[in-house]
Amino acid sequence: MSRPLTATIDLKALRHNYLLAKRLHGGRVLAIVKANAYGHGAVRCARALAEIADGFGVAAIEEAIQLREAGITLPILLLEGWFEAQELAQIQHYQLWTALHSAWQVDEIEAAEINAPLTVWVKIDSGMHRLGLHPDEFPAVAQRLSACPKIAKLVAMTHFARADELDSQATPQQIDRFQQAVAGLGLETSLSNSGGILAWPKAHGDWGRAGVMLYGGAATDRVLTNWPKPVMQLDSRIMAVRELAAGEPIGYGARFHTERPTRVGVVACGYADGYPRVVPAGTPVLVNGQRSRIIGRVSMDMLTVDLSDCPGAGVGSAVRLWGEGLPASEVAAAAGTIDYEIFCNLKRARLNYLD
Ligand SMILES: Cc1ncc(COP(=O)(O)O)c(C=O)c1O
């Protein structure tokens, strides 16, 4: 048997989650497939969504070109716009949509040598303070851009810093600032990422931008009634078993000593696969569907789990690292991060797509 680490990607669940986003948000929703669809495979995911999606969002032109070359003809928005003026010709050539987030881009688009006008999503900084025009300067810039012959259509967009935090007032404040900036301009709007789509109905504009919820990620800090399904199951197997007496060290640095006589299972998955090395002892895994725990340090290709309470488990037994029954967000929390990062870090596992 070859190395058993497999990420199974359930494309039906992906489609289900997209339709959930669309139903909750109303209007149109971009499927965000940047960063290789958060580690799920951009081309496969985009193809799986092509019949139902209104368009896609990516971070950079290379990601957009990859989708176009794979035959994706739906709108593709460059969420961060262009980095160098020469990309504008490619944006036109590949019929992409682009964000515009800074004054220097206003000058560049006015000066661009393009003959087919572009669809431009102008980003307003309503409080995240990362990208976007100041809300007070937006109406004048929108007017200037509306007069620019290089632009066919403008959409006003913003991005939330804390849409996942259901008790925070930051999102309503961002919504207010955005609404004031666009008032009376008659532009289409886009405010919501996954958190906005799931939890903030007032943030539903003409276009949603669904990212992590497509992949079944934890888009808010509480599980809600309408909750996406997990899309990725990361599964491996036990490749060796040993019995240790109490007080024995396990793994690099002897960071863990057995507290009792312990059956230890060695699992084919490590930090070179993207499993976080920093997780402490006690981080959950499922062995034959039953909850167990990591003991000892995660190494490059392997990790060790406690089989003492899984008497039926042995060499070849199934181990789920995350997926149905064990949300990636739980593993992420143990590592002090979020499931977005856990998904994006996945590498080397065999990818198996279920259509
Ligand atoms: C501009 C923009 N919109 C939408 C998204 C999707 O966010 P989420 O994955 O939280 O749905 C992102 C992701 O970071 C983004 O940068």
The ligand as a MOL file (V3000), in Angstrom:
LIG
                    3D

  0  0  0     0  0            999 V3000
M  V30 BEGIN CTAB
M  V30 COUNTS 16 16 0 0 0
M  V30 BEGIN ATOM
M  V30 1 C -12.0860 40.7490 -0.4950 0
M  V30 2 C -12.4840 39.4100 0.0040 0
M  V30 3 N -13.7400 39.0080 -0.1240 0
M  V30 4 C -14.1490 37.7960 0.3160 0
M  V30 5 C -13.2780 36.9200 0.9340 0
M  V30 6 C -13.7760 35.6120 1.4530 0
M  V30 7 O -13.7210 35.6120 2.8600 0
M  V30 8 P -14.2570 34.3780 3.6850 0
M  V30 9 O -13.3420 33.2560 3.4130 0
M  V30 10 O -14.1870 34.8350 5.1090 0
M  V30 11 O -15.6480 34.1120 3.2190 0
M  V30 12 C -11.9520 37.3110 1.0930 0
M  V30 13 C -11.0140 36.4280 1.7780 0
M  V30 14 O -10.1280 36.7930 2.4910 0
M  V30 15 C -11.5420 38.5970 0.6190 0
M  V30 16 O -10.2670 38.9980 0.7430 0
M  V30 END ATOM
M  V30 BEGIN BOND
M  V30 1 1 1 2
M  V30 2 1 2 3
M  V30 3 2 2 15
M  V30 4 2 3 4
M  V30 5 1 4 5
M  V30 6 1 5 6
M  V30 7 2 5 12
M  V30 8 1 6 7
M  V30 9 1 7 8
M  V30 10 2 8 9
M  V30 11 1 8 10
M  V30 12 1 8 11
M  V30 13 1 12 13
M  V30 14 1 12 15
M  V30 15 2 13 14
M  V30 16 1 15 16
M  V30 END BOND
M  V30 END CTAB
M  END
